[in-house]
Amino acid sequence: MKRRSSYNMSQIKFELSFGSEILRDGMFLELSVRETSPLRQIAEVFYSDVTHEFFLICYEENIPLEAVEKLISEARISLPPVKQEQST
């Protein structure tokens, strides 16, 4: 399952796609260049359900800092599992 949202940054149209990855056992938020065919994925933040860590993977060089900052800030909000408060 993927959920997508689009952003214009550094005069480039980017798309953020959220999804889960069974093989790697975690969730990801990927940064792609919109309106490319096939879709050009340039970076990804992956959250591991095994280690409970975030990983940044860049597939291209020279990614605008503004785009990387947006990717990381959205990943911090979207990727960690929701912790349910225990009632006492």
C-alpha positions in Angstrom: 0.0 0.0 0.0 1.3 3.5 -0.9 0.0 6.9 0.0 1.3 9.8 -2.0 1.6 13.6 -1.6 3.2 16.1 -4.0 5.4 19.1 -3.3 7.2 21.7 -5.4 10.7 22.4 -4.1 13.7 23.9 -5.7 11.7 24.3 -8.9 11.4 20.5 -9.2 8.1 18.7 -8.6 8.6 16.0 -5.9 6.3 13.3 -4.6 6.4 11.6 -1.2 5.1 8.0 -1.1 4.5 6.2 2.1 4.3 2.4 2.3 5.2 -0.7 4.2 7.8 -3.2 3.3 7.3 -6.9 4.4 10.7 -8.2 3.1 12.7 -5.5 5.0 10.2 -5.6 8.0 9.5 -1.9 8.2 8.0 1.2 6.7 9.3 3.7 4.2 8.8 7.2 2.9 10.3 7.7 -0.6 11.1 10.9 -2.4 10.5 10.8 -6.2 10.5 13.3 -9.0 6.9 13.7 -10.1 5.8 13.2 -13.7 8.6 10.9 -14.7 8.0 7.6 -16.3 9.1 5.3 -14.8 8.8 7.3 -11.5 12.4 8.4 -10.6 13.0 7.6 -6.9 15.8 9.7 -5.6 15.8 9.1 -1.8 14.1 7.1 0.9 13.8 7.1 4.7 13.3 3.6 6.1 12.1 2.7 9.6 13.1 -0.8 10.7 10.5 -2.6 12.9 13.4 -4.9 13.9 16.0 -2.4 15.1 13.6 0.6 15.7 16.0 2.8 13.7 15.7 5.2 10.8 17.9 5.0 7.7 18.4 7.5 4.9 19.1 6.0 1.5 20.0 8.3 -1.4 19.8 6.9 -4.9 21.1 10.0 -6.7 23.6 12.8 -6.0 22.9 16.5 -5.6 19.5 16.3 -4.1 18.2 19.7 -3.0 18.7 20.2 0.8 15.2 21.5 1.0 13.8 18.2 -0.4 15.9 16.1 2.0 14.8 18.2 5.0 11.1 17.8 4.0 11.6 14.0 3.5 13.2 13.6 6.9 10.7 15.8 8.8 7.7 14.0 7.2 9.4 10.6 8.0 9.8 11.5 11.7 6.0 12.1 11.8 4.7 9.4 9.5 7.0 6.4 10.1 7.4 5.5 13.7 4.8 3.1 15.0 2.0 4.7 17.0 2.5 4.0 20.7 -0.7 3.4 22.6 -0.9 4.8 26.1 -1.6 2.3 28.8 -4.3 3.2 31.2 -3.6 2.7 34.9 
